[in-house]
Every structure is written in structure tokens, then in C-alpha cells.
Amino acid sequence: MAIQITKVKPGELITSDFINGIIDALLALDTRIAKLEAAGAGGGAPIITALNPDPTQEEVRMGDELRIIGKNLSTSTLVSVTIGGEDVKQYKQGSSDSLLIVDIPTILGIPDEGDDVDLVVTNTQGYDVETFTLLPGETTTLSATLTVTNTVVPTEVITADGSTYDYTFTISALTTLDEDYTLVPSIDPTSWSVEAVDSQGTEITEISIPKSQPTASTHTVIVRVTVPVGATGSAKLKLTLVAKNFPTVTGFSGNVDISVGSTPDEVTDAFEFTDPNAIPSGSFDTNGNLLVASGSKVTYLLPVRPKDAGKYLIAEPVIENDPNKYWEAKVLNSPTDFTTSTPDEPKTIKIELKATSSSAPETSMVVRVSKFSDSTVFAERDQTIKLK
């Protein structure tokens, strides 16, 4: 591989960095020549004389093709090639005794600024090592954790006279790429109307969330609800986010109860629920509804972070609007209370949910956690459940 040295024009300043660069290049060349001279004529342990691209001259990233130049690199005698401790599983076409072509594997723990890794080439006669700086790969797939929480509610009585009411949702986002998300506010019954608006009250249909790691970014969305004239009873409000370029990446809130004739309960900050999971996987649809096949059961996993350290109690889940008791739910945590020793310590509530009949209705399961010594300090997660 050719040495890359920039030529100097007459009158230009020659700096110490320039001279040191020449010295480093000559030393590297001397090392490569010494390796070849020591090897003699053919056979023996691998010898690495250069890398292309040259990590001293340009960025080298996970996933890049790497050409290892040297001697005794024939794939017929190789035992292994590792980079940063990870095995290279395939040698590419064009490899020979003097050239080994590979793709750099994914290596966990490489920071954004890069880190030094060892390239180790081993054959039946021995091994050689070359250390170089490796950067993370260019991310092309979105991974995101989107926690959507209702944080502000109206302070007045909800009346059925066509009035509008604003509910604020806070989105905490850990994402690997800049992405636009479609906002999907929904309400049941659908005779009520709902839309997402900005701070000026103008309807919005999407939100841009930048790459945010390792610290989550925070965003707010206002959802405006119009209660139709003459409406009675209650409604359930939800906000869902769907990544526009990666539609399988979603985030959703729990259901927010809105009752005509009542003032909404003040939102507590004593607990934070994050996105639930379920076993088996694939138990949620894109709207965040929990799906259960008739006669089957799932384990619902709900992460919670109490704001303060202390002792807390998980109540038995409540299934709404299921007079025939076609749904069965129970807490799997044993005991049903838990203690945190530090603020915001994460815990997981485990609920077993079973659909005992093909007539099980679409409804809600309400999971409640409260302070052990003061039941007025509590939070609830209202989860829509339906047959798969």
C-alpha cells in the first residue's frame, strides 16, 4: 500500500506535524519490510503489512470492507480472523496468499468516538496482530424506545355541550436515527372527535424526533378532545406514534379516561410507567392493544419507576365491562408488594391475562400500583385488551 504524503509548495511552512507524519510513515514502512525479511521465502505464520483503508489516514467503521495486505494469508491455512474479539465468519472473493478481504463484524461497546481494537490473523503456523482505531457503523435501521405519558389534564368539569378540552402528552424518546413520526390520537367512542395540535392550536399530524442516545429527548404533544352535544358516560383517549420510514416502530400511551360531568383526576408524578411488553412476543398490535387468542394466555409485563424509595403494593387487575367474566387476570408477582431502595428504581409488574371464551369483549384491563402506607398515592395503567 502506497505511503500518502502531501507535497509541499515553495514558500509553504513546514511544521513539526508534517515532519512527524513522514517519520511515522517511514517507521511503518520499515516495520513491514522487517516482517517480510524475517519471513523468508514462503510459508510460516501470517504477516500483516498494511490495511486498506488505512485507519491512520481515514475512518474505518463496523460493516466496512477491510483488505488485509501481507503474506501467508491463504484461506486454506487460516484458523481464525478476529477483530475486537469477534470472529470474521466469511472471507470474500479475491482473497489470496497476500490479500485477505473481509467485512468488519459488529462489535458491542464501541463508543461514537471510536476505540482501538486488535485484528488477529491466525493460521496453522502462528498469528500476527495489528491494532487500529474502529468507529461504530453507520446506522441505517431505526431502534427506538418511545414512552408516551399523559402529563397534563383539564382542570374543569367535562361537559357535553360541544366544548373542547386539551390533554398534554409527554414523549420520552431514545432513538438511533433522526425520524418523523405520525401522530395518531384516537378516542372510543368514535362519536367524540380528537386531534393533535401545537401550542397555537393548529392541527399537526406528525412530529420530528432527532437521534437521541444515550440520553433520552423529551417532547410534548397536545391532544384536543371535542365532547359532542348530549354525550353521556365516558370515553378513552390514547396517543400512538408510528415511525414514517419504519412503520413497525411505534410508541403508545395507556388509555386516559374522560367522564362527562366529572373533573379529570390530577395526573400524579409519583410513578412513571414505560412501554409494556408481553410474552409471547407479538402480543400487541400497532395501536398498542394487547392481543390474546381465545383459550390462551399471555404474560403482561409493565415496567414502573416509583419516584421515591419506599414500599409499594400491586392491586389485582380490574377488567372493565366484562359481565360474563370471559377475561381472567391475576398478578404474578409474589409477593404483590415490592420495595425500592433508591428513587426511580425500575420494577416490573407481571400480570397473567387469559381469554376463556371466543366471546370475550374488547375492553380494558386496569393495573394499579399504590404506596403501601398511603393508598391515595397511586397510578393506573389502562390497557386495551382484545381477542387475536
Secondary structure by P-SEA (a helix, b strand, c coil): cbbbbbbbcccccccaaaaaaaaaaaaaaaaaaaaaaaacccccccccccccccccccccccccbbbbbcccccccccccccccccccccccccccccbbbbcccccccccccbbbbbbcccccccbbbbbbbbbcccccbbbbbbbbbbcccccccccccbbbbbbbbbbbbbccccbbbbbbbbbccccbbbbbbccccccccbbbbcccccbbbbbbbbbbbbbccccccbbbbbbbbbccccccccccccbbbbbccccccccccccccccccccccccccccbbbbbcccbbbbbbbbbbcccbbbbbbccccccccccccbbbbbcccccbbbbccccbbbbbbbbbbbccccccbbbbbbbbccccccccbbbbbbbbbcc
